[in-house]
Amino acid sequence: MAKVDGGELIGKALANEGVEKAFVLCGGHIMPIFYGMRNNGIEIIDVRHECAAVYSAIAYTRASGKPAVVVTTAGPGVGNTPAGMMEAESLGIPLLQIGGAVTMEKRDAGDLQDMDTLKVMKACSKWAKRLTYTHRFPEYVSMAFRHAMDQMPGPVYLEIPTNLLWVTVEEDDINFPVNYRTDAIPFGDPALIDSAAELLANAERPAAVIDDGARFNIGDYAGAIAELSDYLKMPIGVSGNACRGMFGDEAKNPLVRMNASGNADVVLTLGCTFDFRLGSGAGIQKDAKVIQVHTDSRLLGYNLRADIGIIGGAGPVASQLLEAVKSKRDKPAEAPWTGPPQSNWPEDLPGAYHSEGTPIHPARCAGEVAKFLAEEGRDWNVITDGGEAAVWIGIATRASRPGQIHGSGANGTIGTGPCLAVGAWAANRKPVLWYSGDGSFGFYSMELDTMERLGIPVVCVISNDSAWGMIRLEQRWTRPEEIKEKGQCNTELHQMRAYEKMAAMWGGHGEMVTDPEEILPAIKRAAANGKPSIINVEVDHVSPSPFIGGYAAMTKTDK
């Protein structure tokens, strides 16, 4: 019989779950967990800030479909992470954070980092517990993953007092749970499936929308969603980033249309949350029939009517609908009702993406990145970060594979870019194109050092308007007279700070660009360098993205 400590029990329990990666920052209260993970073959990726570890785990899990673990030390180590956990919650990302804590016998006695962080983490996790017995560690790990990976996945938290990690127990006396959760995804009610299929089979202008909520309940049925779309020649809009690329190369799939649902007579929604990102449903015609599919019944009818609401996973329900539609319609539709597809990406991007003016239009900067991705980076990981910058690049990008594009969710969290880059790379070891605003760049830019240390080939393109651009433009939209009289209010940053010089610290390529024709060559030079590199592009600060009008309306309200 062998004696093992609490850290070894955690490592073994995580390995039994199939955890392959942990994102961490070391600390005195948690080191036995590190040793336990290392002993059990889990790759430990250490970053420069605890919240960066959470964002990295988000991208890894979204790209790989596998659960990740975050380990953070007691007190401020845990306290640095709530923003990341809230982001994971908003995106429905199943991850486990393990936080350290002061030894139990010294709680409330003024010991180092003696803080009630469990109370904080309960507010930003779907499930949070404090462990009190070493021999029950594996049980609680299994509970945590059962909650994290249920029909509504999300982040969970375990707090472990440091003394329990050092306690040794007989390994043979420990219960390591087996078969403690299911990966089953629910199918829909057959009667509702039949009614929905009737609407789809007889629709003249059917359209579908799939959102982040479908990412972890598609299962092996992504092909069924694509086949249903093709059989009905039904355009499918992909909201958010989690499901981008699931239906093949978006630049070559004529049925991937982002905005077709606005003119549809029947709309099928898969895993959608009709919050502001989907216009709270306002873009759907009032006389259109809406079929909503979600694993969470609370989101059926949320902000938008559900003429038929089906509780079930996006993939299994799509397979049911496909079979039922074929029984009601003996041959497929002949052509998309939306007309001939535009498939000449990136040349067919809107006019601003080809602007020749200087200072460079922010759309042109994003358009040149799209050219690079089309020519040389079709398989690269793509990270979108910032306010205005993220909007412009979001319009310009096309995914060619699942898990390729990463950005923020409903929280609109900015500054996450370099952390997402680390996580995406950890999932597939592919190069990274990180697109950022200059404001967002300042949040976690020292993770570039992490990337260099880990050998991550990344090109960071900064769309630099020398301001907190989205808020600057919002101020001019909502308070034009005041801004004209008194100037901008706390939105200005240093005029064209030379961020590109950071790359010289580790031998990366750094370049400032002011000519639109030089953006693409500069990106290619950076890519050839192979180390974390920075292309700092000066863009104008007066051109609003398509998001600004709606954003200004949200911020300026007297109700």
N, C-alpha and C positions, 0 to 999 in steps of 0.2 A: 504494500500500500504506500502511496506517495502523498506527501504533504504539499499543498499548494497554497499560495496566498490569494487574497481577493482580486488582485490585478490579473493573475493568471486565470481565475474563474471568468472574469469579464472577457478577456481575450478569447478564451475557448468558447464561451457562449456566443460571442459575435461571429466567430468563425463558423460555428454550427448554423447560424442564420444565413451564412453565405456572404457576409460582409468582406469585401476585398480592399476597401480604401477607408482610411480615417484621416480627417483634416483637423489639425491640432495646433496649439501653441503650448509649449511646455510650461510647467509650474510645479512647485514643490508639493502641492496637495494631491497630485494626480499621477506621479511618475510610475507607480506600480502598474497602472493601466497600460502605459506605453510598453513596458517590458512584456506584459501579457499579450498584447497585440502582436508585438514583434515575434514572440515565441510561437505564435499561431499563424504566421504567414500573412498577416494583414499589412499592406503597404501604408506607412505613416507619412503623410505629406504635411510638413510644418510651414506655417505662413507667419506674417508679421503682425497680425491683429486678429483677435478672436472672432470678430464679426466677419472678417474676410474668410475665416474657416467655414462659417455657415454659408456664405454666398458660394464658396467653392463647392461645398457639398450639394447645394441646390443644382448647380450646373452639371455636376457629375451624375447625379441621380436622374436628371431630366434627359441627359444624353445617353446614359447607359441603361436606364430602366431598373437599375439595381440600387438597393438602399445604401446610404452612406452614414458614417458616424462622425460626429464632432466631439472633441474632448477639450474642455476648457478648465482652467484652474479656478480656485475658490474666489469669492468676493468680486472684485472688479473684473476678473477674467470672465466669469459668468455674466456679470453686469454689462459687459461690452456687446453682448450678443442679441438682445431682444429685437433690434431692428431687422436682423437677419432671420430670426425665427418668425417674425410677423410677415416677412416676405415669403418665407416657405409656406406659411399658413394661407396666404392669399393665393399662392400658386398651387396649393394642394400637393406639396412635395413631401413624400414620406422620408423623414430622416430622424435619427436619434442623436440628441445632444446629451453627453454625460458631463456633469459639472462637479468639481470638487467642493468640499466644504470643510470647515473646521472640525477637529476631532470632537466627538459627542461629549466627552467629559469636560471639555473647555468651552462649550457653547454658553453664551451669555456671560462669559467671564473676561471679556476684553481681549481675547486672543487675536492674533493676526488674521485679518480678513474674515472676522466673525460677523457675517451679514445674513439676513434672512432672504437670500436670493430665490428660494423656492417660491415665495409669494410673488415675486416678479415674474418668474418663469411660468407660473400657472396662468398668468394673464396673456401670454403669447404662445402657448402650446396647447394642443388639443388634449393632452394628458401629461401630468407631471407628478412624480412621486419622490419621496426621500427614502433611501434604503436604510434599514436598521440592523440587519443580520447578514453577515458575510455568507453563510451557507445558502442563503436564498437568492444570491445574485443572479444565477442563471434563470430562475423563475421570473424575476422582474425584467430581465432582458427580453424574455419571450413575451411577457405581457406588453412591454413597450412596442415591440414590432407588431403585435396583434392590433394595437390601437393605431400605430402609424400607417399600416398597410391594409386597413379595412376598406369598405366601399367608398368612404370619403377620406382619402389619405391626407396626411399632414404631419407636422413636426411634433415630436414628443421629447420629454426630458426626464432624466434620472439624476438625482443628487446623491453623491456618495461621500459621507464623512471620511476623512483621510485615514483615521485609525482602522476602519473596517477593511481598507485595502491591504493593510499589513498583517491582518489576522491570518493564521494558517489553519487549514482544515484538511481532513483526509479526503482526497479526491473521490475515492470509491463511495464515500458517504453522501455525495452531492447528487441531487436530482437535476439532471440536464433534460429539460422537457423535449419531447419529440412530437412531430405532427401537431404542433400547437396552434397552427393557423392554416387557413385555406386561401388559395389564390383564385378561387371560383369567382366568376363575374356573373351577375344575375341577368337572365333573359327577361323579356317583357311579357306582360299579360297577353295571351293569344287573342282575346277578343279585341283588345286595343290595337294590337298589331294588324289585325284584319281591317279595322276601321281606318287606320293610318295608311295601309297599303292601298285601300280603295281611293283615298284622296290623291295619293301620289300617282297611281296608275292612270287616273283621269285628269291630272293636272295639265294645263297648257304651258305653264311657265313654272315648273318646280325649281326650287333652289335649296341648298343645304348650307348650314354654317356649323363648323366644328370649333370648339374652344378648348382651353387648357384643361377643363374639367374632364375631358375624355382621355387624357394622356395615359392614365393607368387603368382604364377599364375598356381598352380596345382588345387586349389579348391577342389571339392569333387571327383576328377578324378584320385587320386593316384592308385586306383584299376584298372583303365583302362590301366595305364602304365605297371603295373605288369602283367595284363592279356595279353597285347600285347607281352610283353617279353616272357611269358610262351607259348603263342600260336605259336610263331615262334621259340621257344627255342633260343631266342635271348639274349645273355649275355648283361648285362647292367652295365656299369662302372659309379660309383658315384664320381664325382670330387668335391673337396671342402668338406665342412661339412654340409651345410644347408639341403641337401636332404638325408643325411645318415639315415638309419633306416626306410625310408618311404616304403620299400618293405619287411617289416618283418625283422626277425633276420638275419643279414648278414652272420652269422656263419652257418646258416642252409639253406640259399637260394642258390642253386647251380648256379643260373643265375647271381648272383652279382659277376662280374669279373672286376677287375679294368683295365686290359690292353688288352682286347680282340679286341678292335677296330683296332689295328695295323695289324691284319690279315684278316679283314673283307672285303667283296666285296661291301657291302652296309652299310653305317654308318648313323644312325639317331641321331642327336644331339638335346637336349632339354635344352634351357636356357643357352647355353654354350657361354663363352667368350674365344676365342682361343688366350689367352695371354701365357706367359711363363709357367704357371702351366700346360697347356695342350700342351706344346711343340710348341706353335704357329701353331699347326696343322701338324707339320712335321711327326708325328707318323702315320698318315693316308696314306695308300697306294695310289700312284698316279693314279692308274686305278680304285680305288674304287669310287662308286657313293655316294655323300654326300647330305643328306637331313637335312637342318638346320631349327630349329623351335625357334623363339624368339619373344617376344613382342616388341623389339626394332629393327626396320628395319636396323639401322646403324650397328648392329652386325651380320647381315646376310652377309656372305662372308668376314668377318673380319679375315684376316690372313689365311683363308682357304676357298677354293671355296665352293659355295653353288650351287650344281647342281639343287637342288630344294630348294628355300627359302620360308618358310611359316611364315607369321606374325600371331602370335597367342600364346595363353597360352599353356604351356606344357601339362597340364591335358586335357583341351578340345580338343586339336589337337590329343592327343593320343587316346581319345575316338573315334574321327572321323576315325583315321587310323585303329583302331581295327575293326570297323564296315566294312570299305572298304576292308581291307585285308581278312576278313571272306567271303566277297562276291566274292573274286577272288581266294580263296583257301579254298576248302570245308572241309578240315581236318587239324588239327594242325600238326606241325613237331613232329617227334617221339623222337628225342634226340638232345642235344646240339652238335653243330659241334665242340665245343672246347674240347670234350671228357669228361670222367668221372670227376665229380667235386671233389675238395679237400675240405673237410668239417670238418676235425679234428682239429679245432682251439682250443687252440693255438699251439698244438703239431706240426702242419705242417708249422709253420713259418720257414723262411730260417735258414741255419745253424748257422749264427752268433748269432742268438737269443738264442742259446743253448750253447754258448761258456763257457768253464769252466776256462778260464784263469783269471789271476789277473795281474795288475789292471783289474777290470771288464770291459768287452767289453760293450760299450753303448747300443748295441742291446740286450745284455743279460739283462741289467737293464730294458729296455722296455718290454722284453719278460716276465719277472717275474711279471710286472704290468699286462700284458695281462692274465697271469694265475690267478691273484687275481680277475680280472674283470670276467673271465669265471667261477670261482668257487663261488665267494661271492658277486660280484659287477655287475651282469648282468644288473641291473636297475639303477646303479649309473650314475650321470652326469660325463662326462669325459672332462677334459680341457687339451688341448695340447698347450704348450708354449715354446718358444725358437727358436733357429736355428737348430742345429744338433739334439737336444733333441726332437724337434717337428717332425722332419723327422722320426726318429727311432720309436717313439710311434705312429705316424700316420700310419705306415706300420703294426704295431702290433695290432691295435684296430679293433673291429667289433661292429657296432651299433646294438642294439636289438629293438630300438624304435626311432621314429622321435624326433629330437631336443635333442639328447643325447650327441653328440660330438661337441665341440666348439674349434675353433682355429682362427688363423689370415687368412686374405684373400690375395688378390693380392699385397697389400702393404707390406706384410711380417712383420707386426708390432709385435714386441716382448715385453714381460713384461706385457701383458694383462691378464695373467692367473688368479690371484686372483680376479680381477674385473669381468671376465667372470664367475668365480665360484659363485660370489654373485648373478649375474643376472640369471644364470641357476637355482640356488636354489630357487630364488624368483618365478620362473615360476612353479615349481612343488614340492618344499620342499623335494627333494630327496638328499641323501648324494652325496658328490663330491670327485672325484679323480682328483687332479690337478698335472699334470706332467710338470716339468720345468727344464730348464737349470739353472746353477748357475748364469750366467750373467743376464738372464731375471728375476730371483727371486728378484734381487735387485731393480727393478723398483717400484713396488707397494706392497712390502711385508707387509707393515703396514696395508694393508686391512685384514690381518689375525686378527688384533684386531677388525675390523668390523665384521668379521665372528664369532668371539667369542661372541661379544656383541649381535649379532642376533641369536646365537645358531645354527650356520651352522656346521654340521658334515663334515669336510673336511680332507682328507689325502693328503698332499703335498709330492710328491716324487721328489727330486732334483737329476738330472743326472749331477754330479759335476765333470767337467774336469779342474776346477781351471783356466778357461780361457774364453774369448769370442771365443768359440770353432770353429764356422763356419768360422770366419775370420782368426783364427789361421791356420786352415787347408787350406784355400784359399791362404794365403800367401805362404805356403810351396808348393802349387801346381803351383802358377804363378811366384814366384820368388825364386826358390829353392836354387840357389847359394848365393844370397844375404842373405837369412835367415840362411843358413848354416854358412856364414861368420860373420854376425852381430847379429844374433839372431832374435827372434820374435819382431815385431814392435807394441808395445802398445796393445797387446792382452792378457797379463797375468794378472790373478787375484790372490788373496791370496791363497796359497796352502791349500786346504781343510778347508776353513773357517767353523767354527762350527755353521752353521745356525740352526742346530737342537735344539740348546739351547734356541732359541727364544720361543719355545713352552712351556717352563717352566713358562713363565710369566703368563700364564692363566691356567696352569694345564693340558696342552696338552701333548701328548707323543712325545718325540724327541729322535732320534737314528741315529748314524752314522754307515754306513755299508760298509765293505771292502771285505766281502766274498759273492760271488754270491748266495750261498745256504742260506744266511741269509736275503736276500731281501724280499722274500715272507712272512716269519714269522714276520719280522719287520712291514710290511704293515698291517698284520692281528692284531698285537698288537696295532698299531696306530688306526685302524678302531674300535677296541673294546673300545678305550678310549672315543670316542664320541665327543671330542673337536678338534679344529684345531690342527693338528699334522704334524710333519715334519720328513721325512725319507731322510737323506742326504747320497747319495750313491756315493762313489768314483769310477769314470770310467776313462778309459784310454783316453789320449788326442791325439792319433795317428790314430785311426780308422775312416776313412771318411765315411759319409753316402752316399747312392746312388745319393744324390742331388749335392754333391760337384763338380763333374766334370762339370756338366752343369752350376753351379753357377760360377765356375772359368772362364769358357768360356764367360759368360756374363760380368764379371768384367774386363777381360783382352781383350781389343779390341783396335785396332788402327784406327777404322772406325768411 
